[in-house]
Amino acid sequence: MSMLNQTVLTPVSFILNGIPGLEDMNMWIPFPLFSIYIVVMVGNCGLLYLTCYENSLHRSMYYFFAMLSLTDLVMCTSTIPKALCIFWFHLKEISFNECLVQMFLIYASIGMECGMLILMALDCYAAICYLLHYSTILTNPGIAKVGLATFLRVVMLVTPLTYIIKRLPYCRGNILYHTYCDHMSVAKLSCGNIKVNVIYGLMVALLFGGFDILCITISYTMISLSLADAPQKAFNTCTAHICSTVFSYSPAFFCFFSHCFGGHKIPPSCHIIVANIYLLLSPTMNPMLME
């Protein structure tokens, strides 16, 4: 009896059912996904190659873009291949542990991307407001340290997210109406108390989103106050940073506020499509923004 209860409360696998309401388009949805994946792989791998072997790109701005590209590759590789298997080959099953790994990689990538956007904003601020000391502020060891600190922040925040999902008992089926293992979608299959998941998920979202956006806003506000003395070339460099920030956060804001204020009015398919756009838009556009 105890083994039966353990089997019910800890699912062996989940079934990713894709996008509800768009089953008739399952043969066509993968084509844009596959095209985007090719663009992401070629663009970001090309950016990494150029950053490594082109001496003129051995500067802080391009190092941060390279870190962002590596993050984008992890994010897309953890989601798109599985989505293609769902739509094209009907391979919808994902084991519980694989689901946890995918969830960790997705949210860790999101956290790293937010962190990279902060570092890019600070880099832009230093380039404009402290131009004479720029080369001494952002040295290669300094860049490595802030990159490592960003990674450690992400690991410390995302690891508990997967733990509190793993501890839940599951007895509401194993079908996920999504293309990947989303935190709250998995939590809603539980028959236990998910208040901790909701509160911690909101806290992580505020730290990754709210705090990071505040830092980015302060940086660009300080930059705007210094524009009269700022070299035009340095300001043009920051345009790419601003565009990357907009591409990253706009779909995220839609997902967050629609869940909070209009979740019952917006079709689930719309939520899932925008969630996928959120994961794919930034990795697609970032290589195009690098000057």
Phi and psi in degrees as a GROMACS rama.xvg file:
@    title "Ramachandran Plot"
@    xaxis  label "Phi"
@    yaxis  label "Psi"
@TYPE xy
-65.1898  -36.7136  SER-2
-67.0359  -36.5051  MET-3
-65.159  -42.9298  LEU-4
-63.6723  -40.9006  ASN-5
-62.4155  -38.0179  GLN-6
-65.4362  -40.6441  THR-7
-69.2493  -41.1518  VAL-8
-80.7601  -20.977  LEU-9
-124.051  98.1925  THR-10
-66.2505  144.75  PRO-11
-70.9815  -37.1369  VAL-12
-155.002  167.302  SER-13
-116.976  159.59  PHE-14
-111.992  114.605  ILE-15
-86.2215  111.597  LEU-16
-93.4291  7.72638  ASN-17
76.3372  -140.761  GLY-18
-103.177  111.919  ILE-19
-66.5327  139.854  PRO-20
90.2214  -9.73331  GLY-21
-120.291  29.765  LEU-22
-60.7469  -31.6319  GLU-23
-68.7105  -16.5636  ASP-24
-104.061  10.315  MET-25
-59.5897  -27.7288  ASN-26
-77.7297  -21.4187  MET-27
-101.78  -28.463  TRP-28
-58.3135  -38.4023  ILE-29
-64.6016  -24.4051  PRO-30
-62.3294  -49.8305  PHE-31
-64.7013  -34.327  PRO-32
-62.6769  -45.112  LEU-33
-64.8591  -40.8215  PHE-34
-62.4498  -44.0977  SER-35
-62.8072  -40.4067  ILE-36
-62.2352  -41.5349  TYR-37
-62.9573  -44.0464  ILE-38
-60.6298  -44.8319  VAL-39
-62.3724  -46.3852  VAL-40
-64.076  -47.7234  MET-41
-66.2834  -47.963  VAL-42
-63.5933  -49.0279  GLY-43
-74.8944  -36.101  ASN-44
-66.0138  -38.8117  CYS-45
-63.4562  -40.2504  GLY-46
-64.6246  -42.1127  LEU-47
-63.6234  -40.7827  LEU-48
-63.054  -46.635  TYR-49
-63.4646  -40.2564  LEU-50
-64.6857  -35.1412  THR-51
-74.3207  -39.4335  CYS-52
-109.586  -8.13648  TYR-53
-100.702  111.453  GLU-54
-61.5164  -32.0799  ASN-55
-68.5009  -14.6619  SER-56
-98.8143  7.57757  LEU-57
-83.2274  66.9007  HIS-58
-135.971  161.435  ARG-59
-56.6975  -42.791  SER-60
-58.8429  -43.274  MET-61
-75.6656  -30.0085  TYR-62
-62.7655  -42.0451  TYR-63
-67.5777  -38.3337  PHE-64
-63.5532  -37.4648  PHE-65
-65.5785  -42.3145  ALA-66
-62.0674  -39.7994  MET-67
-64.6803  -39.7386  LEU-68
-65.0986  -41.8429  SER-69
-62.5779  -40.7822  LEU-70
-62.3136  -43.3775  THR-71
-64.0032  -37.0978  ASP-72
-63.8442  -41.9885  LEU-73
-64.4543  -43.2182  VAL-74
-61.2507  -48.0874  MET-75
-70.7768  -39.4764  CYS-76
-68.2234  -25.5731  THR-77
-82.0714  -9.42291  SER-78
-122.552  -48.2246  THR-79
-66.4311  -47.2268  ILE-80
-55.8142  -40.8397  PRO-81
-66.9759  -39.6711  LYS-82
-62.4765  -39.6483  ALA-83
-63.7663  -39.533  LEU-84
-64.1788  -35.5936  CYS-85
-64.43  -48.5135  ILE-86
-79.8629  -40.2623  PHE-87
-88.9239  -40.1973  TRP-88
-113.748  1.4916  PHE-89
56.4806  32.0672  HIS-90
-91.5807  81.709  LEU-91
-93.1928  -12.6195  LYS-92
-79.9699  137.498  GLU-93
-137.457  130.074  ILE-94
-66.3465  159.276  SER-95
-59.5763  -44.3811  PHE-96
-68.5313  -39.033  ASN-97
-62.9928  -36.2188  GLU-98
-63.0976  -42.3929  CYS-99
-65.0038  -40.5239  LEU-100
-64.8505  -44.1398  VAL-101
-61.4848  -43.5998  GLN-102
-59.992  -43.8972  MET-103
-62.1863  -46.126  PHE-104
-63.4103  -40.2831  LEU-105
-64.2222  -51.4003  ILE-106
-73.5005  -30.5104  TYR-107
-66.5349  -39.0068  ALA-108
-65.3343  -41.3848  SER-109
-61.6121  -43.9488  ILE-110
-64.3216  -40.7  GLY-111
-65.428  -38.8989  MET-112
-63.8499  -43.2981  GLU-113
-60.3069  -43.0321  CYS-114
-63.7212  -40.4866  GLY-115
-64.6078  -36.0581  MET-116
-65.2859  -36.4013  LEU-117
-63.4905  -47.5886  ILE-118
-62.7645  -37.3909  LEU-119
-66.4661  -37.7491  MET-120
-65.7676  -41.9145  ALA-121
-67.6411  -36.3145  LEU-122
-61.7356  -43.6293  ASP-123
-64.3613  -41.2793  CYS-124
-61.4884  -45.1701  TYR-125
-65.7839  -37.5147  ALA-126
-65.3798  -31.5168  ALA-127
-95.0286  -45.1679  ILE-128
-88.4227  -22.8243  CYS-129
-131.182  52.4153  TYR-130
-60.1518  -40.534  LEU-131
-68.63  -26.3097  LEU-132
-107.114  10.2063  HIS-133
-59.5815  -44.4358  TYR-134
-69.3564  -23.8699  SER-135
-90.0318  -22.5129  THR-136
-76.0214  -49.2728  ILE-137
-106.825  77.2538  LEU-138
-85.0102  167.114  THR-139
-59.2778  -45.3095  ASN-140
-62.119  -36.2439  PRO-141
-65.1518  -40.8574  GLY-142
-63.2592  -41.8216  ILE-143
-63.3753  -39.1288  ALA-144
-67.6204  -44.5007  LYS-145
-70.1433  -32.0055  VAL-146
-65.3473  -42.3026  GLY-147
-65.8758  -40.4247  LEU-148
-63.1615  -38.8348  ALA-149
-63.8293  -42.7611  THR-150
-64.0446  -43.1545  PHE-151
-65.5943  -36.8977  LEU-152
-60.6883  -43.4945  ARG-153
-63.7311  -46.4124  VAL-154
-60.9151  -42.4432  VAL-155
-67.2331  -30.3779  MET-156
-87.409  -35.0949  LEU-157
-86.5109  -32.4655  VAL-158
-57.1592  -45.4677  THR-159
-62.5129  -26.8287  PRO-160
-62.3574  -42.237  LEU-161
-72.5508  -32.0973  THR-162
-66.5191  -44.1845  TYR-163
-72.0804  -18.8326  ILE-164
-76.3795  -41.1654  ILE-165
-66.7976  -30.9752  LYS-166
-76.7911  -13.6593  ARG-167
-73.2924  147.236  LEU-168
-85.9323  139.807  PRO-169
-119.349  122.732  TYR-170
-145.522  19.1097  CYS-171
-112.82  35.5077  ARG-172
88.6502  -179.744  GLY-173
-132.237  23.5255  ASN-174
-97.6434  120.918  ILE-175
-105.722  122.15  LEU-176
-87.8443  76.1502  TYR-177
-163.148  169.807  HIS-178
-98.056  -8.12531  THR-179
-150.655  173.018  TYR-180
-81.6431  92.1255  CYS-181
-82.4461  141.125  ASP-182
-55.2436  -54.9552  HIS-183
-73.5623  -30.3164  MET-184
-62.9769  -40.2307  SER-185
-70.0849  -42.9958  VAL-186
-61.2052  -34.0437  ALA-187
-70.6757  -11.8307  LYS-188
-82.1422  -6.93023  LEU-189
-82.0997  149.613  SER-190
-99.7727  8.25285  CYS-191
-97.5159  -173.48  GLY-192
-81.69  117.921  ASN-193
-104.401  17.1646  ILE-194
-60.2674  -39.3712  LYS-195
-61.6455  -40.6426  VAL-196
-63.1766  -42.6965  ASN-197
-64.7859  -46.6888  VAL-198
-67.0431  -46.2272  ILE-199
-68.4038  -38.2641  TYR-200
-60.7269  -41.1101  GLY-201
-65.7922  -39.7686  LEU-202
-63.0077  -43.626  MET-203
-64.4409  -40.989  VAL-204
-61.9879  -39.815  ALA-205
-68.9803  -37.575  LEU-206
-70.7376  -42.8918  LEU-207
-74.7298  -37.5769  PHE-208
-95.5182  -63.2078  GLY-209
-61.6736  -52.2148  GLY-210
-63.5152  -43.1839  PHE-211
-65.9997  -41.906  ASP-212
-64.5123  -37.7138  ILE-213
-60.5776  -45.8139  LEU-214
-63.6696  -42.6303  CYS-215
-64.4451  -42.7555  ILE-216
-62.5316  -43.5906  THR-217
-61.5813  -42.9104  ILE-218
-60.9057  -48.0244  SER-219
-74.2396  -24.5172  TYR-220
-67.6744  -44.1283  THR-221
-62.9561  -35.9836  MET-222
-65.0269  -44.5616  ILE-223
-62.9546  -31.0217  SER-224
-74.484  -15.7109  LEU-225
-106.552  9.23428  SER-226
-63.1034  -28.6572  LEU-227
-62.8793  -32.1114  ALA-228
-103.947  3.21984  ASP-229
-88.1547  136.841  ALA-230
-62.9632  139.156  PRO-231
-61.7912  -35.8974  GLN-232
-63.4465  -40.6372  LYS-233
-66.1857  -38.6534  ALA-234
-68.6037  -37.031  PHE-235
-61.2989  -35.5905  ASN-236
-60.1919  -38.1376  THR-237
-71.715  -18.364  CYS-238
-60.0229  -39.9172  THR-239
-63.6258  -38.7798  ALA-240
-63.3184  -44.0125  HIS-241
-64.0776  -43.6275  ILE-242
-61.5305  -42.1478  CYS-243
-63.1679  -38.2934  SER-244
-64.058  -44.5419  THR-245
-62.3593  -45.604  VAL-246
-62.9543  -32.5703  PHE-247
-77.6426  -41.1974  SER-248
-95.455  -22.75  TYR-249
-59.9062  -52.7057  SER-250
-63.5425  -32.5649  PRO-251
-63.6664  -41.4732  ALA-252
-62.6776  -40.1605  PHE-253
-61.8056  -46.7985  PHE-254
-60.3417  -44.98  CYS-255
-66.4455  -51.0794  PHE-256
-72.7226  -31.2268  PHE-257
-68.9115  -35.9767  SER-258
-65.9363  -37.9529  HIS-259
-77.8513  -40.2062  CYS-260
-118.161  -16.9695  PHE-261
-139.306  27.782  GLY-262
-61.2496  -32.2009  GLY-263
-85.9171  -16.853  HIS-264
-92.6601  -23.6179  LYS-265
-96.2413  130.13  ILE-266
-59.4437  145.911  PRO-267
-56.7798  -34.6853  PRO-268
-60.877  -35.1563  SER-269
-66.9384  -42.1415  CYS-270
-58.9116  -46.1413  HIS-271
-68.2155  -40.7497  ILE-272
-62.6253  -45.9295  ILE-273
-66.4774  -36.8334  VAL-274
-61.3858  -39.1942  ALA-275
-71.3771  -36.842  ASN-276
-61.1972  -40.6595  ILE-277
-57.4949  -39.7211  TYR-278
-78.7372  -20.3966  LEU-279
-107.725  -27.0082  LEU-280
-65.2315  -50.4431  LEU-281
-63.2493  -47.1621  SER-282
-59.363  -29.3849  PRO-283
-75.2026  -39.6043  THR-284
-87.4991  -28.9962  MET-285
-56.2914  -44.0187  ASN-286
-63.06  -28.8666  PRO-287
-74.6828  -20.8035  MET-288
-87.0362  -15.5295  LEU-289
-72.042  129.037  MET-290
